[in-house]
């Protein structure tokens, strides 16, 4: 007897489409017969510097423990995080990347009778996790490509259990300062949890940054999520963490999978936290690359959304997918964002100087324009 296994899945999962990651270099090389060494990947907001030498050394030293289970409590990493941010280890929950924690949070605090609020053009995982658990996702229209925090606060009802706020936001790169975030949090009922997703916070420079960790003592319903995948250069190892009240962390740690962060990842993340020079270099390269791409887009007369992250969304027109495909044939991988409701844009991660230059040259060719200024 033929069984329709899709019908056996829970209702929220039945309607899901899998998350589409950026195209890997090896996949494009196979598809088009390109030399992998000639391909530039600017699609997944990865750190173009490569990993920190301190992280690599720690990872190598940990290889001898592959036969043993990891430290399920992540003692060393939690100690390092607690010392860096001035919090207690009881406030920290470790995840297999911050995506893992976003799902754990949703599973802990929302269900089929709940509503989960997020912004239009926000990170795709928010509606995915809400739908997977059967909660009603409430997408609040954006303002100037970013979160309309006042409208999000107004969207809260008696059924609302979670609000996701990405600051800076992916894929638009928009950001809210400390005053705006503080005013928003003051409007949220204590029974509603606010997840402040700060995956790109290390790239923020100057005063006025809304550091979520400093707000935890005032708002016990706040959860701050961060990652080692971006500025810290450990995307392949999948290490994320949340900082919250001990009471919330206790709930999260009941549901997260044991050993969800492996031994090598724990060692590398602990080591890179002590590599201040690497983080500074990451931010410097990002700032220079951002300026390079902005200048290149202006030279090509392409509008873009000013970004506070390590990526930038550029508007290339109604034929964005054709432009994307042309870039692929030239060995440049970027990220189409039609799935975010931005069909005229491409998201470009910040690369090294020569990688950014190749992107601008390929983009000019795809557009049929002179590459002058690229």
Secondary structure, DSSP 4 states (H G I P E B T S, - for coil): ----HHHHS-HHHHT-----PPPPHHHHHHHHT--GGG-EE-SS---TT---HHHHHHHHHGGGGTTS---TT-HHHHHHHHHHHT--GGGEEEESSHHHHHHHHHHHH--TT-EEEEETT--HHHHHHHHHTTPEEEEEPPBTTB--HHHHHHT--TTEEEEEEESS-TTT----BHHHHHHHHHHS-TTSEEEEE-TTGGG--STTB--GGGGTTT-TTEEEEEESSSTT--GGG--EEEE--HHHHHHHHHHSPTT-S-HHHHHHHHHHTT-HHHHHHHHHHHHHHHHHHHHHHHHTT--EE--SSSEEEEE--TTHHHHHHHHHHTTEE-EE-GGGT-TTEEEEE---HHHHHHHHHHHHHHHT---TT-
